[in-house]
Amino acid sequence: MNKRVGIAAVLALLGLSGLFALAQNNKITYLANDADPTSGRHGLFGRLAQECIKQTGAGITYEAQGIPQTDLRQKLQLLAASNSLPTIFPVDEPSFVTQLYKNGQVADLEEVFKKLGILDKVSPAALVLQKSIGGGKFLSLPLELNIEGFWYNKKLFAAQGLNVPVTWDQMMAAAEKFKAAGIQPFAASGDQKWPLTRLINGYVARKYGPDVMERVASGELKVTDAGFVEAAKAIQDMGKKGYFGQGVNTVDYQTALDTFMQGKAAMFYMGSWALRDFNDPKNKVDINNVGFLNFPVVRGGKGSINDWSINTGIGVVLNAKYDTAADPVLKCVLSNWGDRALAEMGQISGFKVTKTPANLSPLTKATLQKLNTAKSAYLWFEGKMSAKAAAVATDNVQLLVTGDMTPENYMAELQKALP
């Protein structure tokens, strides 16, 4: 009892007193990893839920609340400890999803989807990917199916007489030319940390091949090996040369995105979830001026330009103890998700599309084509890491990119945190 009261007090201090009672009967409670739970896909989920409540006549209600991404892990741990997790919520590390599943707090979606009769609504690629991330279990909703790479400003490249780079050396030469012309080469959020480790990941995937982090997980490779140190140095050099602009570690995600969309940066490494922003009419660059290229090949590397980083975005899970009165609504929402996400946001998801919108932008079509023709795929840098190792990788990358930690020390500290 004292422990329960103590957790409740901490939740109240952190502004989570409203969340403490989220998981209730006759209600779907949705937690967004965004301060605004009505934005982007969160807003679409809410609109669909309300529509489906009316269509099905289910006697339930829907409530959404938001948490900034940077506060998510700590607050989820508190909610889990107090058995107050909402119906649907995001989890930022696969290892934490697995932990919650083992604790009986996250549902096995394969069982739920079979019960609802919607397992066939999930694309085979998304199902395989989710099971790979979940240790053989389907634990996260594939609300997104993302392919990652560099988005680039076609006009800025043309103005500098530059071709689309296919090698790392060509990309760095282009970056130097942009910098000399007073144009920021890359937009990146060091505040979020993971956008920087994504670059390390792309480099080592090109150096060793797409299965590189699986080989690290099995012990075949160590992150202290020469190719990993080379990757860390390459990303550090980008920071030291000013390719990320000023104060990269203070730049949040939205600022980095805006820098690119306002035409102030030539390139932006990000997943295809950014399409929902590029498709927004407020995008000053104009979606027809945005191109998409894969991570370039590196000298002496074994990876191919046809290997892509593919994922289903931040994990979104279902509470194992959710009220089954919500089943008709969940079935309705998820059955329509693929079509609605693509039509309303240009967002590619892991749910099958039955109606391709006539007004789909050329960039979205081209991205879909790349996703459908990818020869092989790999996860993000921390995808196979424990929560401890992932924290070391992401926290220390801020020191690496500013030159306050050597590439050798960065990888040595990470190796210590790995099993």
N, C-alpha and C positions, 0 to 999 in steps of 0.2 A: 504493500500500500504506500509506504513512504517513497519507494522508488518511483511509483506511478505519479505521485504528487510532484516529486522532484522534476520528472520529465515534463509534466504539464507546465510547471513554472518556467522551465527553460524555453519551452515552445512559446509561451506567452511573451517572454522577453524578446524572442526573435521575431515577433509578429506573426506567429503561427497559431494563435489560439483558435482562429477560425478553421484552420486545417485539422485541428486536433479531433474534431468531430465529423470529419468529412465522410468516412465510411459508414453510411447509414442505410437502413432498409428503404425500399421504394424510392431510391435516388441513385442516379449515375453521377459520380463526382469525378471531375477531370482536372488533373493538375498539369499546367503548362510550364515548360522550362523557359519562360518569358514573363517579364513583369506584366505584360498585357496578354491575358488569356483569350482575347478576341482577335489576335493578329494571325495572319498567315494560315497555316494548316490547323491551328488551334481554333480559329474562328470558323473554319469550314467544318471541323468536327462538331462544333457546337450547333451550327445551323442545321447540319444533317441530323443530329440527335433530336433537335426540336421538331423537325419535319417528321422524323420516324416515330416519335412519341405520338404525334397526331394521327399518323397513318395507321399505326398498329393499335391505337387505343390502349396502350399499356398505361397502367395507373402508377406511373413513376414521374419523377422530375429530374431535371438536369442542372448541375451547378459546376462552374469552372472557376478556378483560382490560379494565379500565376506566381512563379518564383524566378528571380534572375538566375541564369545558368550558373554563375559563379558561386551561388549559395546552395545549389541543388543537393550535392552529396551530403553535406552536414545536416540539412533539414530532413532529407529522406531517412537518414540514420535515426534521427529523433522520432520521426513518425513510425518507423518500423519498430523501434523499441517500445513504443506506447500502443502498438497494435492499432494505429490510427491512419494507416495508409489509405489513400483514396481508391476509387474503383479502377481508374486508369491513370497511370503516372509514368513519367520519363525516368530512366536510369542511365547515367552517363558512362558506366563501365560494365562490360560483359561479366566480369568476375563478380560484381555486386549483384547482378541479375541472378547468377547461378546461386549465390549465397542466399538470396531471398527465396528462391525456388526451394532450396533444400530446407529452409526454415518454414516452408508451407505458406509463404506469403505471396507467391506469384503462381499463376495458373499455367498448366501445360496447354498451350493453345491448340495443339493438334487434337487433343481430346475435346476441347470446347468447340472447335470448328467442325469436327465430325458430328457432334451433338446438334449443332446449328445447321448442318448440311451445307457449309460454305467452304470446306477445305479446297474444293475445286476452283474457288475464286482466286486462290493464291497462285501466282506464277511459279512454275517449277524452279526457276533460277533463284527466286526470292526464298522459297522454302528450303532449298539446299543451303543457301547462304545463312539463313537464320539458324538452321540446325548446326552448322559449322561453328557459329558464334556461341550457341547455347550448349555446347558439349553434347550434341546429338539430340537435344530437345528444342522444340519450337516454342520459344518463350516470349519473343518480342513481335509486336504487330508491325508488319512491313508497310507502314504508312508512306514510306519513301523507298525508292530504289535508285540509288545515286551512283553516278559515275563521276570520278574526280579528274581534274586536270587544270590547265591554265586557260582562263578566259582572257582574251586580249582585244585591245582597241584597234580595229582595222585601220582607221584613219591615221592614228598616231604611227603605226608601222609604215603605212604608205608614205606619210610625210617625211619620214627619215630614210626612205628608200630601203626598208628592211623586208626580207622574206621571213616567213614563219619558220622559227628555229626548229630543227629536228635533233640537234645535238646539244649537250650541255654547254660546250664551248661557244656555239653560236648564240645560245640564249644569254650567256654572260657578256658576249661582245655586244649584243643588242642592248642589254642593260646599261653598259658603259656609254653607248651612244645616246641613249635616252637621258642619262644623267648629265652628260655634257651639253645636251640641248635644254636643260632645265626642266626635264620631265621626270617625275618619280617613276622608276622602273617597275616596282611591285607595290601593290597595296597588301598589307598583312596586319593581322591583329595579334600582337604579342601579348596583349592583356589576356586573351583567351588561351594562349600558350599552344594549344593543339594545332593551329594553322602552321606553326613553325616546325613542329615535329612531323607534320605531313610531308614537308620538304625533305627532311632526313629520310623518311620512309620511301619516298619516290626515288631518291638517289640510290639507296641500298638495294631496292628492287631492280633497278637498272644494272647495278654492279654485280649482284649475285643471282638474280632471277626472281620471279614472282613468289616463290615459296620461301624466300629468305627468312621471314620471321617465324615460320613453322620450323625451319631448321635451327633457329635460335632456341625455340621452345623445346625442341627435342635434345638440345645439347650438342648438335653437330657443329654449329657455329657459335662463336662468342662475339658479343658486341664490341669487344676490345680488339677484334681482328682488324687488319689494315684498312679494308674497304669501308668499315663503319666509321673509323677515325677520319678517313678521307671525306666521307659524307658530312660528318659534323664540321669539318674544316670548311667545306664548300659553303655550307649555310652560314657559318660564322663570317666568312669572307663577304658574303652578301650584306650582312649587317654592318661590318666594319667599313665597307665601301659606301654605305649610305643608300643602298638599293631599296631599302624599306622606308626611306624617309626619316624624319626626325622622331625620336622617342617611341620606337615601335612597341615597346613593352607597356606603354600607356594607351595604345590605340585599341579601342574595343571593336567588336565585330561590325557593328552598324557603321562606325566611322570608316573602317577599311572598305566596306562595301560601297559606301557613299563616295569615297575617294575615287574608286574605279568608275562608278556609274556617272560621276560628274566629269569624267574625262581627265582627271588629274593624275592618274596612274595608268601605265601602259598594260600591265598584266596583273592578274589576281588569281591565285591558286585557290580553288574551292570546288565543292561538289555541285552536282546538278540541281540541288535544292535551290541554288541561287537563281534558277530560271524563273521562279515565281516573282523575284524582284526585277530581273531583266525584262520580264513580260509586262511589268507595271508601266503604264504610260508616263509616270513621273521620271522614269529613267532618262536622264538627259543625254546619255551617250547614244541612245536609239538602239533598239535590239538588233536592227539590221547591220549595225556597225560593230557588233560583238562577234568574235570568233572563238573557237574552242580547240585547244590542242593538247595532246597527251604530254606527260612528263618526258623530256628529251632523253635520248640515250647518252650514256657516259662512256668515256674512252676506256677500252679494255673490258667493258661490261658484258655480262651474259644475258641481261634482260633485253626484251624486245619492245619496240614502239607499239606493238599490238597488245601488250599486257597493260591492263587498266586497274586502277584502284576502284573497287566497287563495294558499296555497303548499303545498308538500309537506314542510315542515319542514326541518331541517338535512339537507344532502346525505349520503346513505349510498351508497357506491360499491363496485364490485367490482374487485379487482386484475386488471389485464389479463393477468397471468401466473399466474392461479389454476390449481390442479390440476384438470383436467377430470374427474378421478375423482369430484369433488364434484357433477357435473352432476345425477345422479338426486336427490340430497338437495336441491340448490337448487331444482330443479323442484317437488319435493314441498312444500318450505317455502313458496315463493312462490305456488303454486297454492292453498294453504290460508290464506294470510295474510289476505285480505279478510274471510273468515268468522270466523276465530279472533280477529283483532284487535277486531272489533266485538263478538263474543260475550263475550270474556274481559275486555276493558278498556273497552268502549264507545268504542273508538278508530276513527274513520273513516280509511280509507286510500285509496290510489289503485288498489287492486286490487278487482275486481268482487266484490260480495257475492251469494252464491247462496242463503244461508239467513239470513233476518232473525230474530234472537232474539226469542222471545215476550216476554221480560222486559226488553226495551230500555226505558230510562228515558224519560219524556216529554221531558226536556231534550235527550237525545241525538236523539230523533226530531225535535224542533223544529229542532235545529241542522242535521240532515240535510236538512230541508225548506228551510232558508235556503240551504244550499249548492247544492241542486238547482235553486233558483229565482233564483239570483243573476243579475242582468242583465249585469254586466260585472265584470271582476276586475283587480286590480293587485298587483304584488309589494311586498315590504317595501322600506324606504328605500334600503338598500345593494344591492338585488338586481341593479342594472345597473352598479354601481360597481366599479372596480378594487380590489384589496386595499389599496392605499395610500389611496385616497379613503375606503374603508369604515372604515379605522382612524382617519382624521381625524374622520369623522362620529361614530363611537362614542366615541372618547377625549374629544373636546371637549364632548360633550353633558353630561358630568359637571360641567364648568366652567360650562356654560350654565345648568343647572338650579339651581345654587347662586348664580348672579349674579356669578360670577367671570369671565365672558366675556360681552360684549354679543351680542345677536342678530345685529347687523351683522357683528361680527368672526367669529362662528361660521360664518356663511354665506360670508364672504369667504375664510376659511381653507379651507373645503370647496371653494369654486370653484377655488382655486389647485391643489388636488389632483386636480381632474377634468381629463380630456384636453382 
